[in-house]
Amino acid sequence: MTSLSQSLWAEFRAAIGDGGVIWSPEELKTYECDGLTNFRVMPLAVLLPVSTQQVQAVVRICHRERIPFVARGSGTGLSGGALPVAGGVVISLARMKRILEVDLENARVVVEPGVINLEVTNRVSSAGFFYAPDPSSQSVCSIGGNVAENSGGAHCLKYGFTTTHVLGLEVVLPDGSVANLGGNTLDAPGYDLAGVFVGAEGTLGIATKIILRIVKRPEVIQTLLAAFPTANEAGSAVSGIIAAGIVPAAIEMMDSLAIQAAEAAVHANYPQCDGLLLVELDGPAAEVAALMEQVNGICHQHGAWEIRVAQSEAERALVWKGRKAAFAAMGRVSPNYIVQDGVIPRTALPAVLDQIDIWSKETGLRVANVFHAGDGNLHPLVLYDRRIAGQEHAAEHLAERILQLCIDKGGSITGEHGVGEEKKHMMSKMFAEPDLQTMQRVRCAFDPLQLSNPTKVFPRPRLCGEQPGEYKPHVLESTGVAERF
Amino acid sequence: MSQPSLSVPGSPQELAEVLAAANAAGQAVAPRGGGSKSDWGNPPIRTDLILSTAQLNRVIEHAWADMTVTVEAGCTVASLQATLAEHGQRLAIDPLWPERATIGGILAANDSGALRLRYGALRDLIIGITVALPDGTIALSGGKVVKNVAGYDLPKLMTGALGTLGVITQAVFRLHPLPRLSRTLSITPSNPEDAQRLILAIQNSQLAHSALQCRGNHASVELDILLEGTEAGIDAQQAAIHSLAPVRENDPDVWSARQQLWPVEEGEAIVKFSVLPSQIADTVAQLKASRCVVQATGIGHAKLKNDVAPLRQELESKGGSLVLLTPSKLDAWGSAGDSLPLLRAVKRQFDPNNILNPGRFVGGI
């Protein structure tokens, strides 16, 4: 399909009102990509429902007409998850942005998918609560998008990911029916379909209502900055902290190029060094005090030449602002850059950093490293200049080599950005074909026609009509004891 | 009906082959770990073959510096914990019968315990899984790193599926350090309202307790609180709790109260129920159970003699659930709500011939 018929236009308009349908090429252009801008596809239309019923109405039309659809939140995703599909429509949840219910007693908040991540915390912070998953884009990204991507953030080392904080979901399935997965209480009888839906990157349907768990703000939060001569020494300090049985709320590592960029952007007052650690501890005051002293000692022991603890809430906020701005700040030190998202077992860090350094020197491309050191999530930023012939290609190649290195070290091709369009070809390097086929059985159960964000996540679709797996003769047959008629 | 045969494969490959052969022959298979919870769920409509993981019992890799472990399904919880303790670590769960219960079994039955309040349930601790499917496929999902969003989260799908989708052969978990110090405190509330008030007050405080349970029955309850950490941290928190209500130090044995609900006598049933934290005291009053153990998460277990059907109806009407853990004429599960067609569709995809524990799960799955 290359355009929608008059009658379909009329049907979509009747379903969600004239104001809910975007069709002019100028306006559609806004939706041709998400945060990953090197992939662009023009959708046939963008539909902006305001209720579950309206989402159902447009999905039913898509289902009947076999029109693929892509759900979209704020469009901040970094793997092309919200990239439109050729011949398909985009269903934007941006107008479904009500916080439906706040139950402080039970630490639950019910939201529509278009609610912005930070708004949840803002709504409950006066009562001493916060919503724990904090991706760097938290001031603009939506909860619906977080659900699709199972977004993490710096604090997931201690608090977990989006999936840890989603108790239940109301979803519109690809045939337009509604199902409630999980619920307000824990362990609802049945398979943990909420657990599978979160992180499925919009390939199983559209979440229209989300029950979130919120967390009580700890009594004390302290952030320590430690400057090390090299990233390896910073890395061994992290190992020391973990070996001492301390689980910080966050451990972040930045190298000199990342520090330089962050400094240029927000003047976070970071010490200039090759390995900066940012360790955050939270909890009861007495507990934090005891552990902070220990962390301090471990950092000293591993060669930190400067250690300071953020003394005020403002200072702490600035430290985090620098870290969270690090990606965008790369624009200040390089005309173009690729943000990569790989995961390695933390202990593989020194070897991986050394290898990246060798490749960087070989190719002449600078690589900045921002690292969630506690959980092994590495964000190398490959810097390049598009105006120099061949450099973009070389940068893409280097970024992919780094991912392959993550796989070789027993890690993952994505810790929080998702597979989306960008990394689906890497899935078959991380997983064997039977693994991918098995995952896609879930897809066939939810979306046998493959209409919901098709072409994402998996390198090849599975034909849902086929009998799963190949026929294998029974042992009695192969040994000639029995025959099959 | 003839006795089911028993197969105890020596490798995941062999297990997958036996499973595929049974599938081809239309034999109904009951996967089995330690057998400690084999009467959970509805009785399967048929069992031709018991597929035991007893020989798959190795701890494959304790990557202590990365705080992860790869373990085979047939390893008992106690034996895994003993291995992890050599490096001062643990899988932060406290399931039933750890000496007998296997990793595959607790995953299939989704049994964690009181520590769930702080460390999450098994679904939150498992990071990778390997399963054998009826057609002989051996599939892996997740991985060995704590943070990973590549592909669908099948570790969560398999957790709590009670062996109806595939047979778990191996799992990878994130670990936690063993606590430096633990202290169990107890409070005796003056009445159920007082107990409810205290539970919510502790939950909504800035304490970092690891577990909080309400133990007793409609006549009287006790609250138990588990503090873990440094001595200074625990002392300060104990003082903070004391300002809410008088506390006393107690024996850590109180955390086995759930396990002590077993065994049951004729006419008794044990149920697992789930309600909102604010409904705990009301629920304990309604159940009229001889004994209840409810975690502050809202998940509780109770031993009772009365008719559970009306109780289930009452809890379901408020968004909760009630599941029978002991054999009964009544369906073990209760309602799966509007997701039942989806549950069935998932089952059909993984086990189209319906050979894995047929009829044992929710909605006759």
Interface residues (C-beta under 8 A of the other chain):
Chain A: D103 L104 E105 N106 A107 G128 E149 N150 G152 C156 L157 G160 F161 T163 T164 L173 S177 V178 A179 N180 L181 G183 N184 T185 L186 D187 A188 P189 G190 Y191 D192 L193 G195 V196 V198 G199 A200 K216 R217 P218 E219 S239 I242 A243 G245 I246 V247 G283 P284 A285 A286 E287 V288 A289 A290 L291 V343 I344 P345 R346 T347 H372 D375 G376 N377 G410 G411 S412 I413 T414 G415 E416 H417 G418 V419 K423 M427 M430 F431 A432 P434 D435 L436 Q437 T438 M439 R441 V442 R443 C444 A445 F446 V457 Q467 P468 G469 E470 K472 P473 H474 V475 L476 E477
Chain B: E17 A20 A21 A24 A25 A63 A65 D66 M67 T68 G88 N110 G120 A121 R123 D124 V131 L133 D135 G136 T137 I138 A139 L140 S141 G143 K144 V145 V146 K147 N148 V149 A150 G151 Y152 D153 L154 K156 L157 T159 G160 A161 L165 H176 P177 L178 R180 L200 Q203 N204 S205 Q206 L207 A208 G229 T230 A232 G233 D235 A236 Q237 A240 K272 S274 V275 L276 P277 S278 T297 G298 I299 G319 G320 S321 V323 W333 G334 S335 A336 G337 D338 S339 L340 P341 L342 L343 A345 V346 R348 Q349 F350 P352 V362 G363
